[in-house]
Amino acid sequence: MLYQLNEMRRAFMQPMSAWANSASQLYTNPYSPLSYSPMARRIAAALDLTHRLGKDYEKPAWRIHAVETPAAGTALVEPEIVLESPFCKLLHFKKRYRVKSTEPGPRLLIVAPLSGHHATLLRDTVRTLLAEHDVYVTDWVDARMVPITDGEFGLDHYVQLIQTFVRFLSPNLHLLSVCQPTVPVLGAVSLLASQNDPAQPLSMTMMGGPIDTRVGVTQVNDLAKSHNLQWFERNVIHSVPQRYPGYLRKVYPGFLQYAGFVSMNPGRHANSHWDYFEHLIKGDEQSIEAHREFYDEYNAVLDLPAEFYLDTIRIVFQEHQLPEGRWRVGGELVRPADIRQTALMTVEGEFDDISGVGQTQAAHGLCTGLPDRLKEHFLVQGAGHYGIFSGKRWRTMVAPKITQFIAQHDQPRPPSRASRSAGTRRAA
């Protein structure tokens, strides 16, 4: 019922938002007499803010068309889908150089979080790493757009999908996971190692993820542990309404996740919108555009499959199955200690309020089969959760460290029989 009520709210707000957007032009267009009234700027700012608070935010575009590379200057970038499943598309950012013989760099799979926002949240991450790497990204599909006939998608399916992508891109692949996927990525690599699979990646970099939520307590941890699983099923799981392809699919709706994001720092968001209002009055175009770019991304959310969300709450946050050595995927025990040849780097932010300090570093204690020369940890001073993969600290402090780590461990292995096939195809 809550989902239907939200749809009613959206239907009510859309005409009001559209009206506010049109009306604001009357107070800013130089050909309109109203734009010369004493209160024109203030009225226009109020209408613009009303429009943005009431509008729908669709999935943003990647907006990565070119990148400067140290090897060959400017390279044109063309995103292409190379593999897809109902719940995720494997996206390749193909670089086109003036000199065709130029190598794109070490192959890197960035596993984006399936935790509310679209994969485009990692735009800065992708753009920065594209300069020296051949980048692939998991581009998750909004669960409300997946027909119920395509089946369920739980944490086990997530791990198995990562394995499919790794095998497709092997050999000589590097992995980078941001936030939530650190757990399924570690699970996938552990299982590949236990099976002595030749597709094992050369390195894996884990950034701000909940490997062990018994340490570094945050509000996210507290919420997950303060209620039993039945509470989450009753209160945050809803059925997709009829107007979407995923009609009747059980999901954790994006609008509830967005409410949770905002509730963690309501004062900061309120101040940000007030600052935006004042920047509109002053005509500070740079600040206005920065606000719009951030909230166009932040306000665009997607629904999560209910099975995946509830599995994550139970396995990662409540039962701590991975750090306690009890996690099974498809009946097989996940053994990080079996990893012996995939180098491990962990990255944490000093002021991360989503994945607390120590949660990601815990991966080193689980990967006991790795020698110290294949391990590295980096604590980013002064950075919060988003600062470790986006913004100035990411570009100047974190990205160079990751690039250096990947280059250090980019030692090719012989091709396996499970080598890549050409062209786009559908994942199993």
Secondary structure, DSSP 4 states (H G I P E B T S, - for coil): -HHHHHHHHHHHHHHHHHHHHHHHHHTT-TTSGGGGSTTHHHHHHHHHHHHHHHS--PPPP----EEEETTTEEEEEEEEEEEEETTEEEEEEEEE-SSTT----SEEEEE---SSB-GGGGHHHHHHHHTTSEEEEEEEPPGGGS-GGG----HHHHHHHHHHHHHHH-SSEEEEEESTTHHHHHHHHHHHHHTT-TT--SEEEEES--S-TTSS--HHHHHHHHS-HHHHHHHH-EEPPTTSTTTT-EEE-HHHHHHHHHHHSHHHHHHHHHHHHHHHHHT-HHHHHHHHHHHHHHT-B-PEEHHHHHHHIIIIIIS-TTTTT--EETTEEP-GGG--SSEEEEEEETT-SSS-TTTTTHHHHH-TTS-GGGEEEEEETT--TGGGTSSHHIIIIIHHHHHHHHHHT----PPPTT---SS-EE--
